[in-house]
Amino acid sequence: MPTGQPKMPLLNDQAWDALKQAALGISYNLADDTVYELRLRLRTPGIFALYKADVPAPGLPMLDGFLKFVAFRQAMAQVIQAKPAWTDDLLWQWNLALQEDRWWIDFPIPIREEVLAPGIAVYDCSVGLPVDPQRGEILYPAGAFFACGADLVTYPSEERGPADCIALRRRSVEPVHRPLELSGKLRSGSGGTKALDNRIYFTLTKEYAFFFRGDRDGVENLLHFALQHHIGIGKKTSLGYGQIADFEIRIPSLSSTLGYTLPGTSRIALLKNIPYQELQRRCLREQGDFVPVQRLEGGQWKDILTPAERSQNERLFGARAFSLAAPIETFDCYRPPYWRREGRTQVLRYGSLLVKR
């Protein structure tokens, strides 16, 4: 091993195999086409940061990413209960899984997957939509604002301001004053010895609504486990942020999950990050009138979208045909785990606007 590189710890292969077997043994009934609304109430504000920087850029929670985290923890608890001697090994491997992509296990979650195109699948659930603490109404991201009924408001309210913040202060510097014998290189750019001096901004709202299709009982099971084991949602949960108070699952009067039609308009607010090229492929193009994009096959022009894809558009976004109205294009993830750099791609971010055609 090259000098100065941290030594990779020995892993317990039996413990890791037990976790993989636990993943293979999980199954859910995802045939239910019902749209469910999950109301998640927090005891402490959750920190959902779009960027790791000293700017007030709070984001929105992701249900699929949180359930992936909880599913991993639940499987660990089951293996530890069966094999208590593996506790230290599993805790160490869990720490590695959160840091390195190769140790992460992609546990199944009780949320339906929708295949948009070969190699492109999204979980059929919206981002967490904040519930206005004064009106009690759901806020839907729409451009730089949130739609609250027929009004556009800032988040969480204009009266209380956009966010609060916590200061993170830590200094780690390379030893230069006197010789030191270190077992590994002191890395001030990442991990527990990362040098930082910034603030993380978080919103004051303590209630969020999620729309999803999937196994209702499975979602309830994972959330009850999170409550029982004090698993918070968002960042800095070890400091007490994002602790869950309770939750409720109901059936709303909505038929789509990833798009919300703004009242009194033909505009659709996007409620999840979607790969840019794929959503653009599904849009109508303007050639005098809005028409489907076509391709030449066997001497005839045929629509790119199949009837099944148009039906999927209506099920997910709320319209069989639409075009882009106000896109918010960025470089981000559209599938969990959202911290994985390898998963980033060009996406249309939630809050982008589509228009029905």
N, C-alpha and C positions, 0 to 999 in steps of 0.2 A: 504494500500500500504506500502511495507517495507520502513523503513527509509533509506534515501540516494538515492532512485531510482527517476529518473526524472518523473514528472507527465505527463501522456498522455493527450494531448489536446483534447477537445471535438470537434467532427467532425460534420459537417452539412450533415446529411444523405440525405436530399433532393438534395443538390448540387452534392454529390457523385453519387446518383442514376441518376441524369441528365447526368453525364459523362458516366455512364454505358449504358444508353439508346442511347447516341450518338455513342458509339462503336457498338451497335447492328444495328444501322441504316446505317453503312458504308458498301458498297459493291463495288467490282471492277470486270471488265471483264478480267479474267485470262486465257481465252481460246486461246489467240494468242500464237503461237509457235515460233514467230520471236525472234531472239537474237538481243538485242539492246545494243549499246555502249553509255554510259553516260560519257561525258567529263565535269568534275567539276573543275572550276578554282577558286582559292582562292586569296583574296586581301592580306591576312596575312598568314604566315606559320601555318599549323595545327600541333597540338601536339597529336601524337598517340603513347602512351607508352605501351610497352609490360608488363613492370613491374614497380611497384612503388618503385624505388630504385635509388641510386646514381650511375647508370651505363648507358652508352650510348646504350640503347636498344629500338630505335624507332620501332614502329609497322606500320601497314597499316590500313586505315579507313575501316569501315564496313557499306555498304549502307543500309542493312536491319535494323541494330541497329539505325542508324541515322534517318531513316524514321519512326521507332517506336517512337522515341523521338519527332519528328515533328508532327506526327499524334496525339499524346497526347496533345501537345501544341495547335494544331489547334482546337481540340474538346473543350479545355478549353476556347479558344477565342470565339467560337460559343456560348457556354453556358453563358459566361460573357456578351456577347452582348445581349442575350435574358433576362438575369437576372443580371443586374449590381450590385444589392445588395449583390450578392454572391461572389463578387470579392475577398475579403479578405479570405473567407473560401476556395475558390478554389486555391488561391495561397499557402495557408498553406498546403492544402492537396497535392498539386503538390510537395511541398518540402518533405513531408512525403513519397510520392511515389518514389522519387529518393533515399530515405534512407532505406525504409523497403519494403520487398518483398510483404507483404500482402496488401499494398495500391497501388501497381502497377496495371494498367489496360492494358491488352494486345490488343491494338487497331489493327485492320486489316491494312495491308499495300498493295500497288499495286504491289507486287512481288509474283510470283507463288511459291507455296510450292511443294516440291517433297518428297514423302514418300519413304524412302529407305527400311524400314522394319517396322513392327508394333511398334509404339511408337517412331520411329526415323524419323523425318521430317526435311529437311533443306530448307532454302529459296534459290531459283534458281538465285543467284547473286554472282559474284566474290567479292573478297576484292578489295579495291582501288589500282589500279596499277599505280605507279608514272610515270609521263611523263618526260623524260630527258630534262632539261631546255636548253641544248646545241644542242642536235640532234633533239629534238621534237618527239622522238620515245618512245613507251610504254616499260617499264621495267617489266619483268615477274620474280617473285621470283623463284629461282632455287638453292636449297641448301642454302649455306651461301652467294650466290651472286645473281645478277639479270641478266637475259638474255636480251640483247639489240641487236636484230638481231642475228647475228652469234657470237657476243662477250659476254663475261661475265664481268660485271662491279660491282663496289661497289655502294652503294646508298647514295646520289644521283649521285655523280661522284667522281672519284679518285682525280681530281684536286681541288675540293672545300672542300673535307673532308666529313666525314659521317654525321655530324649533328652539330647544334648549341644547346645552352641550356639556360634556365632561372634558376636563383637561387630562391628557396623558403625558406624563413627564418621566423620562428615564434616560440616563446617560451611560453608554458603554463605549469605551475607547480602547484602542490597541495598546498593550503595555509597552512603553518606550523608555521608562525611567530606569528600570533595572531588569536584569535577566530573570525570566520566569520560566519554569518548566510546566507546560500545559499538555494535557492529554490530547487536546484537539485545538484547532485554530479558533480563536475567539472571533465570532462573526458578528459584527455590529450592524449588518444589513438585514438580518432576519432572525426569527426565533426568539428565545428567551433573553438573548443578549443584544437584541436590536436596539439601536439608539434612536430615540424619537422625542419629539417635542411638538405636539400638535393637539388639536381638539377634535373629538368625534361629536357630530351633531345628531340629535335624535328628535323625533316628533313627540308631541305631548299627548297624542291620541292613545287611548288604552283599549280600543275595541276595533276589530277588523272583521270584514266579511269576505269569505272566499266562495266562489262557485266551482263545483266540480261534478264529474260523473265518475262513478266507481262503486266500490264496496263500502256502503255506509257503516256496516258493523266493523269492518277492518279499520276504517278511519277512527271510529270511536275507541277501538281497542288501543291503537297507538297513542291517541291523545290521553286516554286514562293512564297509560304507562308513563307518559311525559309528566302528568300531574303527580303521580305517585312518587316519581324519582326526581322531582323538582328540576326537570329539563326545560330551560328557557328557550325562547325563540329569538334569533338575531345574534348580534355581536355582544361581547362583554357580559355574557350571562354569568360568568364566574364572579362578577362584581355585583350581581343581583338584578341586572336589567333583563327585561323580557320574560319575567316569571308569569306563568299562566294562572289566572284565577278560576275560570270555568269556561265551558263552551256549550254550544247548542247547535244542533243540526235540524234544519227545517227544509220544506219544499217551497221554493219561491215561485212567483208567476213569471218565470223567464224560460226561454227555450234554447238559449245559446249561452256559452260559457266564456269564450275568449273575446267576445265583442259585445258592446252595449250600445243600443240605439238611443241617442240623446233625445229626450222628450221634445216633441214639436219640430223635429228636424229629420233629415234623411242621413245625418252623420252617424257613423259608428265609431265609438271609442275603443281602441285596441286594449285588451286587458292582460296581455302577456307578450313577452318577447318572441317574435317569429322571425325565422331566417328571411332576410330581405329578398333574395332572388326567388324564393318559393312563393312568398305572398305577392310579389310583383307578377309572377307567372299567372296567378289566379285573377289578376285585375283585367278589366276591360280597357281597350285602347281607343283613343279618339281618332276616328277617320271620318270626319263629317259628323257622324253619329258614333256613339260608343258601341263597339262591336268586339266580339271575342277574338283573341289572337288565333290565327290559323296556321297550319302547316300543310305542305303539299305532299300527299301520299297517293301513289298510283295514278298520278295525273289529276287528282281531285283535292280541293282544299277542305281540310277537316279541322274542327275546333280542337284546340289543345286540351281543354278540360273535358273530362268524361262526365256523363250524367251523375255518376257516383261522387265525383269531386265537387260538382255543383251542390249536390245534396249535403256533402260534408261542409261546404262553405256556409250553408244555412244553419246547420247544426252547431258549428263552432262560432261563426262570426255574426250570424243573424241575417244574412242575405245570400241568395244564390249568386248574385252578380254585383260587383262593386268595383270602384277604382280608388286610387290613392288621392286623398284631399290635402292632408297636412302630415307628411311623414316625419318621424324623429328617428334618424338613422344613426346608429352607433356600432361600436365593436364590443360585443358582450356575449354571454352564454344564454342559451335558450333551454338547456336541460341541466339538472343537478348532476354532481355537486357544482354549485355556482362559483366556488373559489378556484376551480381547476382551470388553469390558464390554457390548457390544451383544448378546452371546449369552447373557446371564444371564436366568434365569427361575425360577419356582417349581419346585423339584425335591425328590424324595425322595433323600436322600444315601445312598451306600453305607454299609452297616451297619444300615440299616432292616431290620426283620424282617417277613416275610410268614408266613402259616400255610396249609398245604394244606387244601383242603376236598373 
